[in-house]
Amino acid sequence: MLVVAPSAVPARLLKRVIEICGGWNAVCVRLGINEHQLAAWLEGSEPIPPRVLLRAADVVLADDIAWAAQDRRAEPRRASAPNQPARG
């Protein structure tokens, strides 16, 4: 099982949103923030406001739902072994 420190979760969430949106500028527009705020949150020098965390979670969940809608597997995905990606 992958263990992540709770303090690392918000930054990981923002990094995933950057991947989904395609870069910092798109994330800033989507979340209604500026690049200085994003940098501070990713560095961990400032806490991420709850409203931004919720918006970021919405982006990740919407992406996950979109991918799931395209999934044509007959059986559900099985859990992967520790430190290995899931296989379908």
Legacy VTK file of the C-alpha trace (Angstrom):
# vtk DataFile Version 3.0
C-alpha trace
ASCII
DATASET POLYDATA
POINTS 88 float
0.000 0.000 0.000
1.235 3.466 -0.893
1.477 5.574 2.244
1.383 9.349 1.871
1.828 11.838 4.669
-1.404 13.820 5.105
0.544 17.058 4.698
1.603 15.965 1.183
-1.924 15.345 -0.095
-2.873 18.947 -1.007
0.318 19.486 -3.036
-0.136 16.129 -4.782
-3.681 17.119 -5.628
-2.500 20.402 -7.156
0.217 18.587 -9.138
-2.423 16.257 -10.551
-4.586 19.233 -11.514
-1.592 20.746 -13.323
-1.236 17.502 -15.305
-4.935 17.381 -16.142
-5.172 21.035 -17.165
-1.921 21.041 -19.102
0.093 23.593 -17.182
0.238 26.325 -14.594
-1.569 29.000 -16.592
-4.565 26.775 -17.253
-4.722 25.775 -13.575
-4.619 29.388 -12.451
-7.492 30.279 -14.758
-9.505 27.191 -13.827
-9.070 27.653 -10.068
-9.208 31.455 -10.079
-5.750 31.907 -8.548
-2.418 33.460 -9.549
0.939 31.801 -10.189
2.506 33.198 -7.009
-0.195 31.554 -4.901
0.197 28.267 -6.754
3.972 28.312 -6.274
3.640 29.022 -2.545
1.156 26.190 -2.091
3.280 23.714 -4.031
6.346 24.689 -1.968
4.336 24.251 1.204
5.139 27.758 2.405
1.455 28.673 2.620
-1.619 26.543 3.380
-4.032 25.928 0.530
-7.466 27.465 1.201
-10.311 24.943 1.468
-12.178 26.513 -1.470
-9.153 25.908 -3.720
-8.761 22.321 -2.474
-12.422 21.650 -3.262
-12.101 23.131 -6.753
-8.958 21.053 -7.343
-10.725 17.907 -6.142
-13.590 18.661 -8.536
-11.141 18.847 -11.454
-9.551 15.509 -10.540
-12.903 13.803 -9.975
-14.327 15.107 -13.249
-11.280 13.760 -15.076
-11.603 10.396 -13.334
-15.306 10.188 -14.195
-14.556 11.022 -17.836
-11.953 8.253 -17.997
-14.300 5.779 -16.290
-17.021 6.569 -18.827
-14.633 5.489 -21.582
-13.607 2.285 -19.794
-14.929 -0.721 -21.700
-13.638 -3.502 -19.435
-16.010 -6.358 -18.719
-14.673 -6.721 -15.169
-13.727 -4.113 -12.575
-10.103 -3.111 -12.158
-8.253 -5.259 -9.642
-6.144 -3.762 -6.878
-2.449 -3.641 -7.679
0.425 -4.901 -5.599
2.162 -2.304 -3.402
4.147 0.294 -5.375
2.941 -1.049 -8.706
0.379 0.544 -11.021
-3.050 -1.031 -11.363
-3.546 -3.227 -14.405
-6.820 -3.728 -16.168
LINES 1 89
88 0 1 2 3 4 5 6 7 8 9 10 11 12 13 14 15 16 17 18 19 20 21 22 23 24 25 26 27 28 29 30 31 32 33 34 35 36 37 38 39 40 41 42 43 44 45 46 47 48 49 50 51 52 53 54 55 56 57 58 59 60 61 62 63 64 65 66 67 68 69 70 71 72 73 74 75 76 77 78 79 80 81 82 83 84 85 86 87
